[in-house]
Amino acid sequence: MRNIGPAISMGLILGLAGIAIGYGIFGKISGEYVDLEVIFSLDKSFFKKAVHSLAGIDEMRSKILWCGAGGAALGVFFGLFPGRR
């Protein structure tokens, strides 16, 4: 059985790197970066949801999280199969 510790570590590291890269690429509106608190807040009010939807925050959040998920998947793969780098 494989040791999954390195896979989890690499998954977390590359997942965070993916989120950072995704924020760098997709975290701008009108040339300025959106505050991380705005992107990752989980507001339940209808008004804030509507504003985030109209401003494109929801789509931005999805793209950033997909970058993080891709990085985490690569990290797990590289952690499980270290000879394939």
N, C-alpha and C positions, 0 to 999 in steps of 0.2 A: 504494500500500500504506500502511496506517495505521501510525502510530508507536505501538507497544504499550507503551512505557515508562510513560506516564501510566496506562494500564489496569492494569498490574502494580502500580504504586505505590498507586493507589486501592484495588485489590483487597486488598493487604496491610494498608493502613490500616483499611479498613472491616471486613476479616476480624478483625483484632485488636480493633476496637471491638465487633464482634459477639460475640466470645468474652468480653470484659469485661461486656457487657450480659447475656449468657447466664449468666455466673457470678453476676452480681448478682440475677438472677431465680431461677435454678434451683440455686444453690450452697449452699442451706441445708438442714440436717437438724435438726429440733427447734428451729428458730429461731436456730441458730448456723451460721455459714459453715464449710464443710469446707475444710481446708487444701489449697492447690493441689497440693502434692506428693502428697497422697493421691488426688486426682482424676486427675491425669495420670501417675501412676506406672504402669509396665508390669511388675508383678510376675508371675512365672511360677508361683509356688507354688500348689498346689491350695487350701490353707487360706486364703490371702489372697484368691484369686479368689472363694471361697465367701462369705467375710465381706463383700467388696465387693458381691457380688450380693445378699446378704440385706439389706445396709444401703441399697441403692438407688444405690450409687456408679456402677455401670455405666449405669443409665438417666440419671443426672444428667450423666455424661460425654457421653453421646450427645446430650442436649438442648443442652448447652453447645457442642459441636462443630457441631451443626446451625445454631445461631445464628451461629457464626463462618463457616460455609460460605455461609450466606445473605448475610451482610455482604460476603464476598469476591466473590460473584456480582454483587451490586449495585455494588460498587466497580469491577469489570471492565466492567460495562455502562456506568456513568457515565464511565469512562475512555475507552472506545471511542466513545461517542456523547456528547460533552460538551455539545452543544446541546440535549439532551433533559432537562436537569435541571429 
